[in-house]
């Protein structure tokens, strides 16, 4: 899953949201300098990724793109799934997407200096281009895909994937809806396990 989904699945717990956001920029077990809850956010992020990568519906989505993009298919599906989450945001949250994303930007602006450099750089990019909010628009997705393609120096051809989104939107929307329901259930359970560990430690 991509950034918006990871943030959403953090259930508005600020520290877990921070850990979930920075997890891709933390190597191995180099998280000891962060608080317990931020570490839990890192663990939650990794659990979400593991569940997602192994899920048959996600694999089906990837197969729709694999012939054209090969090992970049998963990156593209992550971006597409955030598009469907943003586009259908009101189905998942009572907080308007614009309010939610502005709150996220405000949070990360305040704490950016304490985060990994790669996270700091992405925060600047995310806010400047209003990435999270613009995930709901195909134009926004196209800009993200163009940026990703530029990072691979054109090897990925991810810039072409906007064509596939237009062609396969209905099928991919169905994939996302079915999968995300299961992911929410799985993540909610994992979230309870992580936070119950914190509650137990605090009461000892």
Secondary structure, 3 states (H helix, E strand, C coil): CCHHHHHHCCCCCHHHHHHHHHHHHCCCCCCCCCCHHHHHHHHHHHHHHHHHHHCHHHHHHHHHHHHHHHHHHHHHHHHHHHHHHHHCHHHCCCCCHHHHHHHHHHHHHHHHHHCCHHHHHHHHHHHHCCHHHHCCCHHHHHHHHHHHHHHCCCCCCHHHHHHHHHHHHHHHHHHHHHHHHHHHHHHHHHHHHHHHHHHHHHHC
